[in-house]
Amino acid sequence: MIKFLMSSIAKQPISIDKLEVQSFEMNVYLVKLHTLHSAGFVYDKNDRPMRFHNSQQVRDAFEQCDVKEAVMVHDSPYDEMVGNPNKAEQSTEMPFSMQQPY
């Protein structure tokens, strides 16, 4: 896995085969990019995984890129929290629209 720097993407938009928005609690989203030859998370200027606080921030950050597919992935620990056995598949993947609302 490689690091995609948001500062580099802002200067030179890239072609993205799959943009994966990973949803966490308290409105925290991380973005994982899959390109032709690599995959990895987006990092900020401090070399930390870039945190987005709503879905519109993701759309705005990547609106100049050619995104072929976008999904949102949510991993819920609900079963574990209530004492149920773990599910075979923890993550839920849903289509994510990159279309700007305005």
Secondary structure as the mmCIF struct_conf table of DSSP 4:
data_model
#
loop_
_struct_conf.conf_type_id
_struct_conf.id
_struct_conf.beg_label_comp_id
_struct_conf.beg_label_asym_id
_struct_conf.beg_label_seq_id
_struct_conf.end_label_comp_id
_struct_conf.end_label_asym_id
_struct_conf.end_label_seq_id
HELX_LH_PP_P HELX_LH_PP_P1 LYS A 3 LYS A 3
STRN STRN1 PHE A 4 LEU A 5
HELX_RH_AL_P HELX_RH_AL_P1 MET A 6 LYS A 11
BEND BEND1 GLN A 12 GLN A 12
STRN STRN2 SER A 15 ILE A 16
BEND BEND2 ASP A 17 ASP A 17
STRN STRN3 LYS A 18 PHE A 24
TURN_TY1_P TURN_TY1_P1 GLU A 25 ASN A 27
STRN STRN4 VAL A 28 HIS A 34
BEND BEND3 LEU A 36 HIS A 37
STRN STRN5 ALA A 39 TYR A 43
TURN_TY1_P TURN_TY1_P2 LYS A 45 ASN A 46
BEND BEND4 ASP A 47 ARG A 48
STRN STRN6 PRO A 49 PRO A 49
HELX_LH_PP_P HELX_LH_PP_P2 MET A 50 ARG A 51
STRN STRN7 PHE A 52 PHE A 52
BEND BEND5 HIS A 53 ASN A 54
HELX_RH_AL_P HELX_RH_AL_P2 SER A 55 ALA A 61
TURN_TY1_P TURN_TY1_P3 PHE A 62 GLN A 64
BEND BEND6 CYS A 65 CYS A 65
STRN STRN8 ASP A 66 VAL A 67
BEND BEND7 LYS A 68 LYS A 68
STRN STRN9 ALA A 70 ASP A 75
HELX_RH_AL_P HELX_RH_AL_P3 TYR A 78 MET A 81
TURN_TY1_P TURN_TY1_P4 VAL A 82 GLY A 83
HELX_LH_PP_P HELX_LH_PP_P3 ASN A 84 LYS A 87
BEND BEND8 ALA A 88 ALA A 88
STRN STRN10 SER A 91 PRO A 95
#
